[in-house]
Amino acid sequence: MERRDKTNYYLDLAEVVSQRGTCLRKKYGSVIVKNDEVVSTGYVGAPRGRQNCTDLGFCIREQLKIPRGERYELCRSVHSEANAIISASRERMLGASLYLSGIDLKTNDYVKDANCCSMCKRMIINAGIEWVYIRDDKEHYRVINVQDWVVNDESLQGNFGY
Protein backbone atom coordinates (compact mmCIF):
# COMPACT_ATOMS: atom_id res chain seq x y z
CA MET A 1 0.00 0.00 0.00
CA GLU A 2 1.35 3.39 -1.00
CA ARG A 3 1.84 5.95 1.75
CA ARG A 4 -0.39 9.05 1.58
CA ASP A 5 1.49 12.22 0.67
CA LYS A 6 1.69 14.82 3.45
CA THR A 7 -0.45 17.48 1.79
CA ASN A 8 -3.35 15.10 1.25
CA TYR A 9 -2.85 13.73 4.75
CA TYR A 10 -3.40 17.20 6.22
CA LEU A 11 -6.32 17.80 3.82
CA ASP A 12 -7.79 14.48 4.99
CA LEU A 13 -7.52 15.76 8.58
CA ALA A 14 -9.31 18.96 7.54
CA GLU A 15 -12.05 16.87 5.96
CA VAL A 16 -12.51 14.87 9.17
CA VAL A 17 -12.60 18.12 11.19
CA SER A 18 -15.32 19.43 8.84
CA GLN A 19 -17.66 16.66 10.01
CA ARG A 20 -18.20 18.60 13.26
CA GLY A 21 -19.59 21.53 11.23
CA THR A 22 -23.13 22.73 11.83
CA CYS A 23 -23.82 24.65 8.63
CA LEU A 24 -26.73 23.36 6.54
CA ARG A 25 -25.10 24.40 3.25
CA LYS A 26 -21.45 23.38 3.46
CA LYS A 27 -19.10 21.65 5.86
CA TYR A 28 -15.62 23.14 5.93
CA GLY A 29 -12.67 22.07 8.03
CA SER A 30 -9.33 23.80 8.50
CA VAL A 31 -6.03 22.59 9.90
CA ILE A 32 -3.09 24.89 10.62
CA VAL A 33 0.28 23.15 10.41
CA LYS A 34 3.80 24.40 11.17
CA ASN A 35 6.96 22.31 11.00
CA ASP A 36 4.90 19.16 10.38
CA GLU A 37 2.96 19.66 13.59
CA VAL A 38 -0.76 20.39 13.81
CA VAL A 39 -1.13 23.74 15.54
CA SER A 40 -4.90 24.13 15.44
CA THR A 41 -8.13 22.96 13.82
CA GLY A 42 -11.45 24.63 13.11
CA TYR A 43 -14.84 23.88 11.64
CA VAL A 44 -17.92 25.94 10.74
CA GLY A 45 -20.27 26.59 13.62
CA ALA A 46 -22.11 29.25 15.59
CA PRO A 47 -20.24 31.04 18.39
CA ARG A 48 -20.07 29.09 21.64
CA GLY A 49 -23.39 29.09 23.44
CA ARG A 50 -25.46 30.19 20.43
CA GLN A 51 -27.74 27.86 18.54
CA ASN A 52 -26.37 26.38 15.34
CA CYS A 53 -28.27 26.23 12.08
CA THR A 54 -28.53 22.46 12.55
CA ASP A 55 -30.29 23.15 15.90
CA LEU A 56 -32.61 25.74 14.36
CA GLY A 57 -33.32 23.71 11.23
CA PHE A 58 -32.84 26.62 8.83
CA CYS A 59 -30.20 28.89 7.30
CA ILE A 60 -31.12 32.56 7.05
CA ARG A 61 -28.77 33.05 4.08
CA GLU A 62 -30.48 30.15 2.30
CA GLN A 63 -33.93 31.58 3.06
CA LEU A 64 -32.86 34.96 1.66
CA LYS A 65 -31.24 33.28 -1.38
CA ILE A 66 -27.93 35.02 -0.74
CA PRO A 67 -25.25 33.85 -3.20
CA ARG A 68 -22.10 32.10 -2.09
CA GLY A 69 -19.39 34.49 -0.97
CA GLU A 70 -21.72 37.38 -0.10
CA ARG A 71 -23.32 38.91 3.01
CA TYR A 72 -21.48 36.82 5.59
CA GLU A 73 -22.55 39.24 8.29
CA LEU A 74 -25.94 37.48 8.13
CA CYS A 75 -24.43 34.05 8.72
CA ARG A 76 -24.75 32.54 12.22
CA SER A 77 -21.47 30.68 11.89
CA VAL A 78 -17.81 31.37 12.38
CA HIS A 79 -15.84 30.00 9.43
CA SER A 80 -13.44 27.10 9.86
CA GLU A 81 -10.40 29.21 9.03
CA ALA A 82 -11.39 31.81 11.64
CA ASN A 83 -12.03 29.15 14.28
CA ALA A 84 -8.62 27.59 13.63
CA ILE A 85 -6.93 31.01 13.87
CA ILE A 86 -8.78 31.89 17.09
CA SER A 87 -7.51 28.65 18.66
CA ALA A 88 -3.82 29.29 17.98
CA SER A 89 -1.22 31.81 19.07
CA ARG A 90 0.17 34.10 16.39
CA GLU A 91 3.68 32.89 17.19
CA ARG A 92 2.66 29.34 16.23
CA MET A 93 1.03 30.56 12.99
CA LEU A 94 3.91 32.67 11.64
CA GLY A 95 5.11 30.85 8.53
CA ALA A 96 2.50 28.10 8.91
CA SER A 97 0.22 26.52 6.31
CA LEU A 98 -3.56 26.24 6.44
CA TYR A 99 -5.30 23.22 4.88
CA LEU A 100 -8.94 23.69 3.86
CA SER A 101 -11.47 21.08 2.79
CA GLY A 102 -15.15 21.66 2.09
CA ILE A 103 -18.13 19.42 1.31
CA ASP A 104 -21.24 20.80 -0.40
CA LEU A 105 -24.20 19.26 1.43
CA LYS A 106 -26.49 19.51 -1.62
CA THR A 107 -24.22 17.29 -3.71
CA ASN A 108 -22.20 15.53 -0.97
CA ASP A 109 -19.14 16.28 -3.09
CA TYR A 110 -16.21 18.63 -2.61
CA VAL A 111 -17.08 22.31 -2.90
CA LYS A 112 -16.38 23.36 -6.47
CA ASP A 113 -13.82 26.16 -6.67
CA ALA A 114 -13.63 26.41 -2.88
CA ASN A 115 -11.81 29.44 -1.56
CA CYS A 116 -11.48 31.52 1.57
CA CYS A 117 -13.91 34.42 1.86
CA SER A 118 -12.51 37.96 1.94
CA MET A 119 -12.83 38.18 5.75
CA CYS A 120 -10.96 34.90 6.27
CA LYS A 121 -8.29 35.99 3.78
CA ARG A 122 -7.67 39.10 5.88
CA MET A 123 -7.40 37.01 9.06
CA ILE A 124 -5.03 34.54 7.39
CA ILE A 125 -2.83 37.42 6.23
CA ASN A 126 -2.72 38.98 9.71
CA ALA A 127 -2.11 35.61 11.39
CA GLY A 128 1.15 35.29 9.45
CA ILE A 129 0.13 32.11 7.64
CA GLU A 130 2.19 31.74 4.44
CA TRP A 131 0.46 28.99 2.43
CA VAL A 132 -3.13 27.81 1.95
CA TYR A 133 -3.89 24.38 0.47
CA ILE A 134 -7.45 23.96 -0.81
CA ARG A 135 -8.87 20.55 -1.68
CA ASP A 136 -10.51 20.18 -5.10
CA ASP A 137 -11.09 16.42 -4.90
CA LYS A 138 -9.74 13.46 -2.92
CA GLU A 139 -6.33 13.63 -4.65
CA HIS A 140 -6.04 17.17 -6.04
CA TYR A 141 -5.64 20.56 -4.44
CA ARG A 142 -4.54 24.11 -5.12
CA VAL A 143 -1.72 25.89 -3.34
CA ILE A 144 -2.01 29.60 -2.65
CA ASN A 145 0.85 31.81 -1.57
CA VAL A 146 -0.83 34.17 0.93
CA GLN A 147 1.46 36.98 -0.26
CA ASP A 148 -0.56 36.89 -3.53
CA TRP A 149 -3.63 37.98 -1.52
CA VAL A 150 -1.63 40.91 -0.20
CA VAL A 151 -0.37 42.00 -3.62
CA ASN A 152 -3.66 41.32 -5.48
CA ASP A 153 -6.00 43.06 -3.04
CA GLU A 154 -9.49 42.01 -4.19
CA SER A 155 -11.12 44.56 -1.88
CA LEU A 156 -9.92 47.31 -4.22
CA GLN A 157 -11.81 45.79 -7.15
CA GLY A 158 -15.29 45.72 -5.60
CA ASN A 159 -15.98 42.12 -6.66
CA PHE A 160 -18.60 40.14 -4.76
CA GLY A 161 -18.44 36.45 -3.97
CA TYR A 162 -15.83 34.07 -5.30
N, C-alpha and C positions, 0 to 999 in steps of 0.2 A: 504494500500500500504506500502510495506516495505521500510524503509529508506536506501538509498545507503551508503555503507561503505565508509569511508574517502579516502582510497587508490584509489578505483575506481572513486570516485568523482574527485580527482586531476588528475587521468589519463583521465577522461572524459574532463576536462578542457584542458589538453594537446592535446587531439584529436581535440577539437574545434579550438585551436590555430593553429594547423597544417593546417587548411583550408585556411589560409593566404599564405601558402607556394607556391613557384613559380617553384619548380623543376618539370620536366616532368616525372621523374621516381618514386619518392616517396615523400610523404608529411609527414614530421615529425613535431611534436610540443613538446615543453618542458616547464615545469612549475617548478620553484624553490620555495620550501615552507619551512618556518622555524616557529616553534611554532604555527602551524595551521594558518599561514598567508602567502598569496601569496607574494613572494618577487619580482619575475620577470617571464616573459614569453619570449619564442623565437620560431621562425619558420624558415624554410629553405628559403633562398632568397639571391640574389646577394647583394653586398655591396651597401649602399645608393648611389643613383645617377647612378649606372650602370644598364644596361639592364639585365633583368631576362631571363632565358631560355624560359619562357612562352611568353615573348615579342619577342624573336628571333625566336621561333618556332623550336628550335633544342637543343639537348644536345650533347656537344662535347664528353663526356665520352661514351654516347650511340653510337655515330657515330664511335668511335674508338674501340667499343666493350670491354671496360675496365670492368673487373669483379667488383662486389660489394666489397667494403672495400679496394680498391686499387687506387692509383694515384689520390688522392684527390686534389693535387696541380693543376690539370687540370680542376677541377670543378669551375664553376662561383659562386657558392653559399657559404654562410656561414651557417654552420650547426645550427640546432635549439638549441642544448646545448650551443654552443659558443655564439649565439645571446642572450640567456637568461643570460649567465655569464657576457657578456659585459654590459648588462643593470642593473647590480646589484653591490652594493659595497661588497667588500670581507667580511667586518664585518657582513653584513646581510646573507652571505652564509656560514659562519663558523658553522658547525654542522647541516646544512640544508639537505634537501632531494631534489632530482631532479626526476621528473616524465616525462617519455618519451613514446610517442605513435606515431606509424608510419603506414601509409597506402600505400600499393604498388599499384600504378596507373594502372598497367597491369591487376591486378586481382580485384582491389577495395576491397581487404581484408587486414587485418593486416599484416605487414611485418613479414614473418616467421623468427624466430630466430633473431629478431632485437637486436642490440647492439650498443653501442657507438663506434665510430672509435677510433683508437689509439691517434689521435690528441685531440679529445674531452675528452678522458679518462685523458690525461695529464692535460688539462685545469680544469676538474672536481676535480682532485687531488689537484692542486694548489689553486683552489678556496676555498678549505676547506669543500666541500660538503661531507657528510658522507655516504649517502644512495642513490642508484639509483633504481627506480621502473620502470620496462619495461613491457609494455602491450603485452600480447600474443594473447588475444582475449577479447571480451567485458567484461568478468568476471574474467579472469585469468591474472596473471602477475608474473614476477620474481623480487626478491629483491636482490640487489648486495650491499655488504659492500665494499665501495670504498677502504678501507684498503687492501682488497684482490688484487686490481689492483696494489697496491704499492708492496706487498710481491711477487706476481706472475707477475713479470715484463715481459710482452710479447715481448717487444722490444729486449730482450736478446736472444730470440728464433729464430728470423728472419722469423716468420710466416707472410704471407700476407693475407689480407682480414679478414673476420670473419664469 
